[in-house]
Amino acid sequence: MDFTVNQENKTAVVKTNVERLNVSNASELKAELVLLNKSNVNNIVIDMSKTKYCDSSGLSAILVANRLCKDTNGQFVLAGLMPNVQKLIEIAQLDKVLTIAASEKEALAIIEK
């Protein structure tokens, strides 16, 4: 499986277990996020510490997560970004829109506040 989901109450941590988040697997991530949202999970952390590359499809999935959480008054945090992915997010100026944490632990601390 390309993604693992650990859920506690209304918070889910989705880990990307892929080196590349792109057109071949982004739709699977989007589907997972929509399922979480439909089961009343409104706080989502995506831990991308294993992902070295992300294309526009991957960014789209990330933005879907952000929108789903905002629409349900929840929080979305992106965690564990590798340098190349961090750079892409900064170039797209999404670092001004998204909440980004260095680690999953830090992301969960943001949500618990």
C-alpha positions as CSV (number, residue, x, y, z in Angstrom):
1,M,0.0,0.0,0.0
2,D,1.3,3.5,-0.9
3,F,-0.3,5.1,2.1
4,T,-0.8,4.2,5.8
5,V,-3.5,5.7,7.9
6,N,-3.5,5.9,11.7
7,Q,-6.7,7.3,13.1
8,E,-7.5,8.4,16.6
9,N,-10.8,10.1,17.3
10,K,-11.2,12.9,14.8
11,T,-7.5,13.0,13.8
12,A,-5.8,10.9,11.2
13,V,-2.1,10.7,10.3
14,V,-1.6,9.7,6.6
15,K,1.9,8.5,5.8
16,T,3.1,8.5,2.2
17,N,5.1,5.4,1.7
18,V,6.2,6.4,-1.8
19,E,9.3,8.1,-3.0
20,R,7.3,9.9,-5.7
21,L,3.9,11.4,-5.1
22,N,2.7,11.9,-8.7
23,V,-0.1,11.1,-11.2
24,S,0.3,7.4,-10.6
25,N,-0.7,7.5,-6.9
26,A,-2.2,10.9,-6.1
27,S,-5.7,9.8,-6.9
28,E,-5.4,7.0,-4.3
29,L,-4.3,9.6,-1.8
30,K,-7.3,11.9,-2.7
31,A,-9.7,8.9,-2.3
32,E,-8.3,8.1,1.1
33,L,-8.7,11.7,2.2
34,V,-12.3,11.9,1.0
35,L,-13.1,8.6,2.9
36,L,-11.6,10.0,6.1
37,N,-13.6,13.2,5.7
38,K,-16.8,11.3,5.1
39,S,-16.2,9.3,8.3
40,N,-16.1,12.6,10.3
41,V,-12.3,12.9,10.5
42,N,-11.6,16.6,10.3
43,N,-8.0,16.9,11.4
44,I,-5.5,15.4,9.0
45,V,-1.7,15.2,9.1
46,I,0.1,14.1,6.0
47,D,3.6,12.8,6.9
48,M,5.7,13.0,3.7
49,S,9.0,12.1,5.2
50,K,9.5,9.2,2.7
51,T,8.6,11.3,-0.3
52,K,11.4,12.8,-2.3
53,Y,9.4,14.1,-5.3
54,C,6.0,15.6,-5.7
55,D,4.3,16.8,-9.0
56,S,1.2,18.9,-9.6
57,S,-1.0,15.9,-9.0
58,G,0.5,15.4,-5.6
59,L,0.1,19.1,-4.8
60,S,-3.5,18.8,-5.8
61,A,-4.1,15.9,-3.4
62,I,-2.5,18.0,-0.6
63,L,-4.8,21.0,-1.4
64,V,-7.8,18.6,-1.4
65,A,-6.8,17.6,2.2
66,N,-6.5,21.3,3.2
67,R,-9.9,22.2,1.7
68,L,-11.7,19.2,3.3
69,C,-10.3,20.1,6.7
70,K,-11.2,23.7,6.4
71,D,-14.7,22.9,5.2
72,T,-15.3,20.9,8.4
73,N,-13.7,23.4,10.8
74,G,-10.7,21.0,11.2
75,Q,-7.0,21.4,10.8
76,F,-4.6,20.2,8.2
77,V,-0.9,19.9,8.7
78,L,1.8,18.8,6.3
79,A,4.8,17.2,8.0
80,G,8.3,15.9,7.3
81,L,8.9,17.5,4.0
82,M,12.1,16.5,2.1
83,P,14.1,19.5,0.7
84,N,12.9,19.0,-3.0
85,V,9.2,18.9,-1.9
86,Q,9.7,21.8,0.4
87,K,11.2,23.8,-2.4
88,L,8.3,23.0,-4.8
89,I,5.8,24.1,-2.1
90,E,7.6,27.3,-1.6
91,I,7.9,28.0,-5.4
92,A,4.1,27.4,-5.7
93,Q,3.8,29.8,-2.6
94,L,1.7,27.1,-0.8
95,D,3.9,27.6,2.3
96,K,1.8,30.7,2.8
97,V,-1.5,28.7,2.7
98,L,-0.6,25.4,4.3
99,T,0.4,24.7,7.9
100,I,3.8,22.9,7.7
101,A,5.6,21.1,10.6
102,A,9.0,19.5,10.7
103,S,7.7,16.2,12.0
104,E,4.6,14.2,12.7
105,K,5.0,14.8,16.4
106,E,5.2,18.6,15.8
107,A,2.1,18.4,13.5
108,L,0.1,16.6,16.2
109,A,1.1,19.2,18.7
110,I,-0.2,21.9,16.4
111,I,-3.6,20.1,16.1
112,E,-3.9,19.5,19.8
113,K,-3.6,23.3,20.6
